[in-house]
Every structure is written in structure tokens, then in C-alpha cells.
Amino acid sequence: MKKLLLFSCFMLMLSCTKNSNLTQKPTFLIGEWKRLDDKPGNQTYEMWNTNLVGMGYTITDSKKSFQETLAIVTIKDTLYLEVRGINEQPTLFKFTEQTDSSFVCENPQNEFPKKIKYFLDNKQLKAIISAEDFRIDFIFEKVH
């Protein structure tokens, strides 16, 4: 009986830890990041504030050629990455995996990307945006 009680308590603790992890906001994003693997002539940046609202933009030939607004939002106890500025309406990507230094979010209905992964790797912020047969990798270093 004691073993069953201990096992039940352990499983309850595990499930609570997992659920709370999926609503923990990814603070590792905070800061200004500059893309290292950009196309020649482009400079791409992502900036995330402490409220986890960010902006991604690319400068080509001294002019802003691309801009999007990003935010980590909570809807009914679930985290989403909200992307504005690409489509008419904001696009939501639901968090499906998360650790203290990474997350994966998905929106299977979106044309591209369907999946977005952010993760820290040796003090670099890396991102992969992908669909079934295509992906784009990003490598950023922290500027501030």
C-alpha cells in the first residue's frame, strides 16, 4: 500500500511539473539578437522585451525590407507565439514542447511555417521555421 501511495504521489508531482512547464514563458528570448547566417546585404534582428513582446525585422540596403511583431501570449492556460504583420490577422502557433531553454510551437493550418522551434545553443539563439518539405534555419547572437 505504501508503495502504491508513493508511486501515486510521484506521478502526481511529475504531471504537475510537466503542465506548469508548458505555461512558463520562455524568458531566454529576452534581449536584442542579430542574425549571423544572413544573406549578403541583409541584416536581420529580433528584439524581445521583458514582457515577451518582440519584433523581427530585416534591413536590406539600409532600408527595412521586412518586419513582424511577435508575442508570447497565454490563452486559456496555454502558451502561443503570436505573429503579426505577415497575414491580415495575427497567426497563433500553439506551444507543443518546452524546456527552460527551448520551445516548439505549431499551427498545422498555416501555409508556412507550420512549426517554429526556438532554442539556446552555446549562447546563440537558434530558430527553425518549417513545413513538411521545407525549412529555414536562423542563428542569432545576442547584441545587448
Beta strands, then each sheet from edge to edge (+ up, - down):
strand 1: 31-35
strand 2: 42-48
strand 3: 53-60
strand 4: 63-75
strand 5: 78-84
strand 6: 91-99
strand 7: 102-106
strand 8: 115-121
strand 9: 124-130
strand 10: 135-142
sheet 1: 1+ 2- 3+ 4- 5+ 6- 7+ 8- 9+ 10- 1+
end
